[in-house]
Amino acid sequence: MVIYLDFIGCPSKAIYFDNEGHTINYTISYSDKTIILVSDKISAVPIFRLTYTLIDNNTIDTKFELSQDGEKFMTYIEGKSRKGK
């Protein structure tokens, strides 16, 4: 994944590539403890949402979701990551 800056220098876009030929363009939004990446709407393609939520100084929750309409998302996978010692 490549995250890049908008015209005022804030990370606002990302593009994801994998070895299976998938490419996903995302728009990034932020709140206090959350970073949300939502894919661009493309006809006949699901909308993806990738959310990182800071739980504490050592733990992040990561959730990857899919939607057909961009309103109702279904969790595909979710997990927590902890900082190693």
C-alpha positions in Angstrom: 0.0 0.0 0.0 1.2 3.5 -0.9 -0.2 6.4 1.1 0.3 9.8 -0.4 -0.3 13.5 0.5 -2.9 15.9 -0.8 -2.1 19.4 -1.9 -1.7 20.7 1.7 0.6 17.9 2.7 -1.9 15.6 4.6 -2.2 11.9 3.8 -5.6 11.7 2.1 -5.3 9.0 -0.5 -3.9 5.4 -0.7 -3.5 2.8 -3.4 -3.2 -1.0 -2.6 -1.5 -3.6 -4.8 -1.1 -7.3 -4.2 0.4 -10.3 -6.0 -3.0 -11.5 -7.2 -3.5 -8.5 -9.5 -5.8 -6.5 -7.1 -5.6 -2.7 -7.0 -7.7 -0.7 -4.6 -7.8 3.1 -4.6 -8.8 4.5 -1.2 -9.7 7.9 0.3 -8.5 8.4 3.9 -10.4 10.0 6.8 -9.3 10.5 10.4 -10.9 10.8 13.8 -9.4 11.0 17.3 -8.2 7.4 17.4 -9.3 6.0 14.1 -8.0 6.0 10.5 -10.6 4.9 7.9 -9.7 4.0 4.3 -12.8 3.7 1.9 -12.3 2.5 -1.7 -13.6 4.4 -4.7 -17.0 3.4 -6.0 -16.7 1.4 -9.2 -19.7 -0.1 -11.0 -20.2 -3.9 -10.2 -17.3 -3.9 -7.7 -17.7 -4.1 -3.9 -16.7 -1.1 -1.8 -14.0 -1.8 0.7 -13.4 -0.2 4.1 -10.2 -0.7 6.1 -10.3 0.7 9.6 -7.5 1.1 12.1 -8.5 1.9 15.7 -6.1 2.7 18.5 -7.2 0.8 21.5 -4.3 1.7 23.8 -0.6 2.7 23.4 0.3 -0.9 22.4 -2.8 -2.2 20.6 -4.5 -1.5 17.3 -7.7 -3.1 16.0 -7.8 -3.6 12.3 -11.1 -4.3 10.4 -11.6 -5.0 6.7 -15.2 -4.8 5.5 -17.1 -5.0 2.2 -20.3 -3.4 1.0 -22.4 -3.4 -2.2 -23.9 0.0 -1.6 -21.4 1.9 0.6 -23.8 2.1 3.5 -24.2 -1.4 4.9 -20.7 -3.0 5.5 -20.0 -6.7 6.4 -16.9 -7.5 8.3 -14.6 -9.8 6.2 -11.8 -10.0 8.8 -10.9 -8.3 12.0 -8.0 -8.6 14.5 -5.9 -6.9 17.0 -2.2 -6.2 16.8 0.1 -5.6 19.8 3.4 -3.8 19.8 6.3 -6.3 20.5 8.8 -5.8 23.2 
